[in-house]
Amino acid sequence: MEEDSSSSKLLLVATPLIRLTSIKKLLGFDGAPVYLKYEGANPTGTHKDRAAISHVREALVNGYDTITVGTCGNYGAAIAYYARRAGVKAVIYVPKGYKHSRVSEMKRYGAKVVLVEGPYETAVSLSVEAAKANGWYDANPGSINDHASLDAYSAIAREIVEQLGDAPAAIAIPVGNGTTLVGIYNGFRRMYKAGDTTRIPRIIAASTIHVNQLVYSWLMGSIDPLPVNTYLARETPVNEPLVAIQSLNAKEALMAIYHSEGVAYAYMDDEMVEMSLLLRAVEGVNALPASSSSLLAVRDFLSREQVDGPVVAVITGRWRREKQ
């Protein structure tokens, strides 16, 4: 593809690694250095930019003129943004009841937004069906094109190794579907096998206490996804990115945690909000509350475990007010 093609408008992204200083004593990080991999620096504010770039590029290469996805907000905004840059149409399915869905932003980028009755899983299902029926590119997690997301998120691991000089001892990642976690783990595993790192970090999953299949399964002692009680799911403006009755990459994510001797934690909304506010006040880092679950997980992990080397918390997005 030539440099002046639509694909050339899809710029590569790279995000900073921030070493925590002032907040360390408040959280009891007296030993290992702790870093934030700050994905909020991406153009639309979250790590979803990486997957969106990868999927839009795949759509272009394979001759699609329309891309579709079901979303709770951030992924849809990223798909809409990069689809517009590349001249591809976007059709985005969003649960009608979600509070921070970024719908007006998607529309400003020219996407067609379909509001859906029901949870996130319904939005994804309808998007997948529409892709099959209309010949659209399917960018949904767990879809036939899932490799594009996994490859995109593996770049986070590569950047961390470049920034630290080696893989960290452990890395904490907020999880909904678990796609980001699997991509990051795959990246570290490939570099370790190639001799580019001395280790694979221990993988720490962080999510909401209000139902996430991946974390629930781990806490129940299973490395296979277990069915969850849908009546216990409670989506709020804080935990919407994390609630998952069905984590679409749960199997692979659970195996990544298991093989890396990692762990998973779940948190209440108020814990995530407090950590987000603390990060902003003490370190000047603007973190979406759901994203701050990773730092909560680092806190709890380090209170129980001894590590030999730095620990990274992936902050998957920044808080932003949706314009009406």
HELIX and SHEET records of a PDB file:
HELIX    1   1 SER A    6  LYS A    9  5                                   4    
HELIX    2   2 ILE A   23  LEU A   27  1                                   5    
HELIX    3   3 GLU A   39  ALA A   41  5                                   3    
HELIX    4   4 LYS A   48  VAL A   61  1                                  14    
HELIX    5   5 ASN A   74  ALA A   86  1                                  13    
HELIX    6   6 VAL A  103  ARG A  108  1                                   6    
HELIX    7   7 TYR A  120  ASN A  134  1                                  15    
HELIX    8   8 ASP A  146  LEU A  164  1                                  19    
HELIX    9   9 THR A  179  LYS A  193  1                                  15    
HELIX   10  10 GLN A  213  LEU A  219  1                                   7    
HELIX   11  11 THR A  230  LEU A  232  5                                   3    
HELIX   12  12 ALA A  250  HIS A  259  1                                  10    
HELIX   13  13 ASP A  269  LEU A  278  1                                  10    
HELIX   14  14 LEU A  279  GLU A  283  3                                   5    
HELIX   15  15 PRO A  289  SER A  292  5                                   4    
HELIX   16  16 SER A  293  ARG A  304  1                                  12    
SHEET    1   A 6 LEU A  17  ARG A  19  0                                        
SHEET    2   A 6 VAL A  34  TYR A  38 -1                                        
SHEET    3   A 6 VAL A 311  ILE A 315  1                                        
SHEET    4   A 6 ALA A 170  PRO A 174  1                                        
SHEET    5   A 6 ARG A 202  THR A 208  1                                        
SHEET    6   A 6 VAL A 263  TYR A 267  1                                        
SHEET    1   B 4 LYS A 112  VAL A 116  0                                        
SHEET    2   B 4 LYS A  89  PRO A  95  1                                        
SHEET    3   B 4 THR A  66  GLY A  70  1                                        
SHEET    4   B 4 TYR A 137  ASP A 138  1                                        
END                                                                             
